[in-house]
Amino acid sequence: MPYNIAVIGTGYVGLVSGTCFAENGNRVICVDNDPKKLAKLNNGQIPIYEPGLHPLYERNFRDGRLTFTDNLEEAVVKSEIIFLCLPTPPQEDGSADLQYVLKVAEDIGGILAKHAPQEFKIIVDKSTVPIGTSERVTAVIREKYDGEFTVASNPEFLREGFAVEDSLRPDRVVIGTSDPRAHKALTDLYEPFVLSGNPIIVMDERSAEITKYAANSHLAMRISFMNDLANLCEILGANIDNVRRGIGTDSRIGKKFLFAGTGYGGSCFPKDVKALLRTSTDAQHTLRIVEAVEDVNADQPKRFFKKIYDYFDGDLKGKTFGMWGLAFKPNTDDTREAPAFIIIDLLLEAGAVVQAFDPEAMENTRELRFGDRITYAEHAYDALNNADALLLVTEWNEFRMPDWKKIKSMLNIPVVFDGRNIYDMDEMEKNGFDYFSVGRPMVRGRK
């Protein structure tokens, strides 16, 4: 039997989750207070770039299972399960900002008090929230409404660029609730998503809340560990790719999240690491490993910049750099905490000129950070016109097999700084490039 679902917030998590709930036959009302975003969604446009999402959105919107509105009251009244998919950005002290979650909780309490619904309401924190948020949301709603409801935790584990796949076929579903009715309803809701046998794991609310932070911090740890090791490889003349293959084939370790680069970014890892550190500080317990994870990650883009700085003997004023990639990773337009932004800041501060290209993230880069302080190229090769070097920062597939003869003819100096290790060292030497990557020996190919 399909459920009536409200999804509050239409960012990455809300829009993907709501669309995939509708794809499995549920009736979903997505709520947002941004009129421009709603206008797009109600006119066949998706405001984010996420592979595979548009056909699902189009089908379910056409068939009436997926609707978009700014009417929170109508959505709450009509729905049995209400998902909170709201932003929880980091505050200055690293803690998660819950103002949006708590404001909507207050509004929900007022709506429920006004309508006094007979049916049991399930409010679900799907946003990444600190430990104890379920209790805080419960208390806020309870101030206005004394009827039957519960607040559960259902953290998302969506990878941007693979969010549709992760939503429709999750490797696990975590549900945090102590209420048997919510246990049954949410288990029923997710049953069609795990027909291949992947588990639905039900636990208490606090454990579910910390599970999300623990998962992301652990993955961030693997990235920082490899970046730290890559820096050692550069000093000792080893090759991090060989090390990665050597440890990644160990079944106890595995192959994922072992690639060296310019550091992690995006909407999850940076803020979740910070939030977990803040939680540990509040609990008067030091997470020493997680502190090191954040420190290594903060240094990594700066180390990449230093290679550029040193190559040009510290004189970057007036130099032009063609940058490929702005998003924090490929297959997304998300530039939040993108290493490219840190590198651009350092280049501009040193007096350099930046000509950038990214298949999807240039509009966000312009609007959210740099405006017209950098040049946005229409095509990848346009970014290299009269450039003194190529900087590869995001490993989009279209950058993997470039025309090296063309690139060499366009660059003032045949030098490439590869922040994602996607090019073959022997090929770069053969094509006559000076080539710098992460955790691998430097190549001197210039004649």
C-alpha positions in Angstrom: 0.0 0.0 0.0 1.5 3.4 -1.0 2.2 6.1 1.5 1.4 9.8 1.4 4.7 11.4 2.0 5.8 15.0 2.5 9.5 15.9 1.7 10.4 19.3 3.2 13.4 20.7 1.2 14.3 20.1 -2.4 18.1 20.1 -2.3 20.1 17.0 -3.4 18.7 14.8 -0.7 15.1 16.0 -0.8 14.7 16.0 -4.5 16.3 12.7 -5.1 14.6 11.0 -2.2 11.2 12.4 -3.0 11.5 11.4 -6.7 12.6 7.8 -5.8 9.8 7.4 -3.2 7.4 8.4 -6.0 9.1 6.0 -8.4 8.1 3.1 -6.1 4.4 4.2 -6.2 4.1 6.5 -3.2 2.4 9.9 -3.4 5.0 12.6 -2.6 4.5 16.3 -2.0 7.8 18.2 -2.1 7.9 21.5 -0.2 10.3 24.4 -0.7 10.1 28.1 0.0 12.3 29.2 -2.9 9.9 30.5 -5.6 12.5 30.3 -8.4 13.3 26.7 -7.6 9.6 25.8 -7.5 9.0 27.5 -10.8 11.6 25.4 -12.4 10.4 22.2 -10.8 6.8 22.8 -11.9 8.0 23.6 -15.5 10.0 20.5 -16.2 13.4 21.8 -15.0 15.7 20.3 -12.3 17.7 22.9 -10.5 20.6 20.5 -9.8 22.8 18.3 -12.0 22.4 14.6 -11.0 22.8 11.8 -13.6 19.6 9.7 -14.1 17.3 12.0 -12.1 15.5 13.8 -14.8 13.6 10.9 -16.5 12.4 9.7 -13.0 11.3 13.2 -12.1 9.6 13.7 -15.5 7.7 10.4 -15.3 6.4 10.7 -11.7 5.6 14.4 -12.1 3.6 13.6 -15.3 1.7 10.8 -13.6 0.9 12.9 -10.5 2.8 11.0 -7.9 5.3 13.8 -7.5 4.2 17.4 -6.8 5.9 20.6 -5.7 4.5 23.4 -3.5 5.4 26.1 -1.0 2.3 25.1 1.1 3.8 23.4 4.1 0.4 23.2 5.8 -1.3 21.2 3.0 1.7 18.9 2.7 1.7 18.1 6.5 -2.0 17.6 6.7 -2.1 15.2 3.7 0.9 13.1 4.7 1.5 10.2 7.0 5.3 10.4 6.8 7.1 13.8 6.8 10.7 13.8 5.8 12.9 16.8 6.9 15.5 17.3 4.2 16.8 20.7 5.2 20.3 22.2 5.2 22.4 21.9 8.4 25.4 24.0 7.4 28.4 24.3 9.8 28.6 27.2 12.2 31.8 29.1 13.0 32.5 26.6 15.8 32.0 23.6 13.5 28.6 22.6 15.0 25.7 22.0 12.7 23.2 24.8 12.4 19.8 23.5 13.2 17.8 26.7 12.7 16.1 25.4 9.5 15.2 22.1 11.0 13.9 23.5 14.3 11.9 26.3 12.5 10.1 23.8 10.3 9.5 21.6 13.4 7.9 24.6 15.1 5.7 25.2 12.0 4.7 21.5 11.9 3.7 21.7 15.6 1.5 24.6 14.9 -0.1 23.0 11.9 -0.8 19.7 13.7 -2.3 21.7 16.7 -4.6 23.6 14.3 -5.9 20.6 12.4 -5.8 18.0 15.3 -5.3 15.1 12.8 -6.6 11.7 13.9 -3.8 9.7 12.2 -0.4 9.1 13.8 2.2 11.3 12.2 5.8 10.2 11.6 8.4 13.0 11.3 11.7 11.8 10.0 15.1 13.6 10.2 16.7 12.8 6.9 19.1 15.7 7.1 22.5 15.0 8.6 21.9 16.2 12.2 23.8 16.1 15.5 23.2 13.5 18.2 20.1 14.3 20.1 18.3 16.2 17.3 15.3 13.8 17.3 14.7 14.7 21.0 15.0 18.4 20.2 12.6 18.2 17.3 10.2 16.2 19.4 10.3 18.9 22.2 9.7 21.7 19.7 6.7 20.0 18.2 5.4 19.0 21.6 5.4 22.6 22.7 2.5 23.2 20.4 0.9 19.8 19.8 0.1 17.1 22.3 -1.4 14.6 19.8 0.2 11.4 18.5 3.4 11.6 16.6 7.0 10.4 16.7 10.3 11.7 15.4 12.6 9.2 13.8 16.1 9.4 12.2 16.8 8.1 8.7 20.2 9.3 7.6 20.9 9.4 3.9 24.0 7.9 2.4 23.7 9.4 -1.1 26.8 10.0 -3.2 26.5 13.0 -5.4 26.8 11.8 -9.0 25.4 8.4 -8.0 22.5 9.6 -5.8 19.7 8.0 -7.9 21.4 4.6 -7.8 22.2 4.9 -4.1 18.6 5.9 -3.4 16.9 3.2 -5.4 19.4 0.4 -4.5 20.9 1.4 -1.2 23.5 -1.0 0.3 21.8 -0.5 3.6 19.0 1.6 5.1 19.4 2.9 8.7 16.3 3.7 10.7 16.5 5.2 14.1 13.3 4.8 16.1 12.0 3.4 19.4 8.4 3.6 18.2 7.0 0.3 16.9 4.6 2.1 14.6 7.4 4.1 12.9 9.5 0.9 12.8 6.8 -0.9 10.8 5.9 2.0 8.5 9.5 2.9 7.6 10.4 -0.7 7.1 7.4 -1.2 4.8 8.3 2.0 2.9 11.9 0.9 2.3 11.2 -2.8 1.6 10.9 -2.3 -2.2 14.4 -0.6 -2.2 16.2 -3.6 -0.8 14.7 -6.5 -2.7 18.2 -7.7 -3.5 18.7 -8.6 0.2 20.5 -5.5 1.5 19.7 -4.9 5.1 17.3 -2.5 6.8 19.0 -1.8 10.1 16.8 -0.5 12.9 18.3 1.1 16.0 17.8 3.8 18.5 17.6 7.4 17.3 20.9 8.6 18.8 22.8 5.7 17.3 21.3 6.4 13.9 22.3 10.0 14.1 25.9 9.2 15.0 26.1 6.5 12.3 26.0 9.1 9.5 28.8 11.1 11.0 30.8 8.0 11.7 30.5 6.7 8.2 31.5 10.0 6.5 34.3 10.7 8.9 35.7 7.2 8.3 35.6 7.6 4.5 37.2 11.1 4.9 39.9 9.4 7.1 40.8 7.0 4.2 41.2 9.9 1.8 43.3 11.9 4.2 45.4 8.8 5.1 46.2 8.3 1.4 47.0 12.0 0.9 49.3 12.0 3.9 51.0 8.9 2.6 51.2 10.4 -0.9 53.1 13.3 0.5 55.6 10.9 2.1 55.9 9.1 -1.2 56.9 12.3 -2.9 59.6 12.9 -0.4 60.9 9.3 -0.6 60.6 8.9 -4.4 57.9 6.2 -4.2 54.7 6.0 -6.2 51.4 6.2 -4.4 49.6 4.4 -7.2 51.7 1.3 -6.5 51.1 1.6 -2.8 47.4 1.9 -3.4 47.3 -1.3 -5.5 49.4 -3.0 -2.9 47.1 -2.3 0.0 43.8 -2.0 -1.9 43.8 -5.7 -2.8 43.9 -6.6 0.9 40.3 -7.8 1.6 40.4 -6.2 5.0 41.0 -2.8 3.4 39.4 -2.8 0.0 39.9 -0.5 -3.0 37.5 2.3 -2.4 38.4 5.8 -1.2 42.2 5.1 -1.5 42.9 7.6 -4.3 45.3 10.5 -3.6 44.4 14.0 -4.7 43.8 17.6 -3.7 41.5 16.6 -0.8 37.8 15.9 -0.2 35.1 18.5 -0.5 31.4 18.7 -1.1 28.4 19.1 1.2 29.0 16.1 3.5 32.5 15.2 4.4 33.8 18.6 5.5 30.8 19.6 7.6 30.3 16.1 9.0 33.9 15.9 10.2 33.6 19.3 11.8 30.3 18.5 13.4 31.6 15.2 14.8 34.7 17.0 16.2 32.4 19.6 17.8 30.2 16.9 19.3 33.3 15.2 20.8 34.5 18.6 22.2 31.1 19.1 23.8 31.4 15.6 25.3 34.9 16.5 26.6 36.4 13.7 24.5 39.1 14.3 21.9 38.8 12.4 18.6 42.5 12.6 17.7 42.3 10.6 14.5 39.4 12.8 13.2 41.3 15.9 14.1 44.2 14.7 12.0 41.9 13.9 9.1 40.7 17.5 9.0 44.2 18.9 9.3 45.6 16.8 6.4 42.7 17.8 4.2 43.1 21.5 4.9 46.7 21.3 3.8 46.3 19.2 0.6 45.1 22.0 -1.8 47.8 24.3 -0.4 50.5 21.6 -1.2 49.2 21.4 -4.7 49.4 25.2 -5.1 53.0 25.1 -3.7 54.1 22.9 -6.6 52.8 25.5 -9.0 54.4 28.3 -7.0 57.8 26.6 -6.8 57.8 25.6 -10.5 57.5 29.3 -11.4 60.1 30.4 -8.8 57.5 32.2 -6.7 56.5 34.6 -9.4 52.9 34.0 -10.5 52.0 37.6 -11.1 50.5 37.9 -14.6 50.8 34.2 -15.2 47.7 32.6 -16.8 46.5 29.1 -15.6 44.0 27.0 -17.5 42.0 25.0 -14.9 40.0 21.9 -15.8 37.4 21.2 -13.1 35.6 23.2 -10.5 33.1 20.9 -8.8 34.4 19.0 -5.8 34.1 15.8 -7.8 32.9 14.7 -11.2 29.2 14.1 -12.1 27.9 16.9 -10.0 27.6 20.7 -10.1 28.2 21.0 -6.4 31.1 23.3 -5.5 30.7 23.4 -1.8 34.1 23.1 -0.1 35.7 22.4 -3.5 39.5 22.1 -3.4 39.5 24.1 -6.7 38.2 27.1 -4.8 41.1 27.1 -2.4 43.6 26.8 -5.3 41.9 29.6 -7.2 42.0 31.9 -4.1 45.7 31.3 -3.7 46.4 31.9 -7.4 44.4 35.1 -7.4 46.1 36.3 -4.2 49.5 35.7 -6.0 48.4 37.9 -8.9 47.7 35.1 -11.4 44.9 34.9 -14.0 42.6 31.9 -14.0 40.7 30.5 -17.0 38.4 27.7 -15.9 36.2 25.1 -17.5 33.9 22.6 -15.8 31.0 20.7 -17.6 28.4 21.6 -15.0 29.8 23.7 -12.1 30.7 27.1 -13.8 27.3 28.7 -13.0 27.6 27.8 -9.3 31.3 29.0 -9.3 30.3 32.4 -10.7 27.2 32.8 -8.5 28.6 31.5 -5.2 32.2 32.6 -5.1 34.2 34.2 -7.9 31.8 36.3 -10.0 33.9 37.8 -12.9 37.2 37.5 -11.1 38.1 34.5 -13.2 37.3 33.6 -16.9 34.8 30.9 -17.7 35.7 29.0 -20.9 33.0 27.7 -23.2 34.9 24.6 -24.0 37.8 22.8 -22.2 40.5 23.7 -24.7 39.4 27.4 -24.6 40.6 27.5 -21.1 44.1 26.9 -22.4 44.4 29.9 -24.7 47.7 31.7 -23.9 47.9 29.7 -20.6 51.2 29.1 -18.9 50.1 25.7 -17.4 47.2 23.3 -17.3 45.8 22.5 -13.8 43.6 19.4 -13.6 41.5 19.6 -10.4 38.3 17.5 -11.1 38.5 14.2 -12.9 35.6 14.4 -15.3 35.7 11.6 -17.9 36.0 14.1 -20.8 39.4 15.2 -19.4 40.9 11.7 -19.4 42.0 11.4 -23.0 42.9 14.8 -24.2 44.8 15.8 -27.4 48.3 16.4 -26.1 49.6 17.8 -29.3 46.9 20.4 -29.3 47.4 21.2 -25.7 51.2 21.6 -26.2 50.6 24.0 -29.1 48.2 26.1 -26.9 50.3 26.3 -23.7 53.1 28.9 -23.4 55.0 26.3 -21.3 54.3 22.5 -21.7 53.6 21.8 -18.0 50.6 20.0 -16.4 49.7 19.9 -12.7 47.4 16.9 -12.2 45.6 17.0 -8.9 43.8 13.6 -9.5 46.5 11.4 -11.0 44.5 10.6 -14.1 47.4 10.8 -16.6 50.1 8.3 -17.3 53.6 9.4 -16.4 55.3 7.7 -19.3 52.9 9.3 -21.8 53.4 12.7 -20.3 57.2 12.4 -20.7 56.9 11.0 -24.2 54.7 14.0 -25.2 57.3 16.4 -23.8 55.5 17.8 -20.7 56.8 18.6 -17.3 54.2 16.8 -15.2 53.4 17.0 -11.5 50.8 14.7 -9.8 50.1 13.7 -6.2 52.3 11.2 -4.5 54.2 10.2 -7.7 57.6 11.1 -9.0 57.9 14.4 -11.0 58.3 14.0 -14.7 60.6 16.3 -16.7 59.6 16.0 -20.3 60.5 19.4 -21.6 63.4 19.4 -24.1 
